């Protein structure tokens, strides 16, 4: 397949682009969701010996979702690790002691251009309230789980499921 044309269908909070692709002798129109680049981290508090998650309303699920803290690379020139440290501070109120890159991947390559950088982070010092950023209209509940609770949780979010499986393999 070759992309022969692109057209922006919507450019709001997210972008939607229509691609015209050549597949052999046939031309096909395909839509691509372009939310931007994202980060997420499985966060472990070394003092409390608990994993820290967030619960928040997610439009795609139309429900509250328990997941690892995550966010977008939304600052000019920001690198994925920098964005992850910022998101942990904003959502959890912690400074990061140690951060380890796990993997980057496309979250849903069939129709989305989003690529996510996944990390494992250790924290021990809470320096802020967490709960998200007011001007981003975030309403985040911080949830702490033991290892056994993490393993038993029926995760509905793919990045969180990948992170939970990663820690079980370590």
Secondary structure by P-SEA (a helix, b strand, c coil): cccccccccccccbbbbbbbcccccbbbbbbbbbcccccccccccccccbbbbbbbbbcccccccccccccccccccccaaaaaaaaaaaaccccccbbbbccccccccccccbbbbbbbbbbcccccccccccccccbbbbbbbcaaaaaacccccaaaaaaaaaaaac
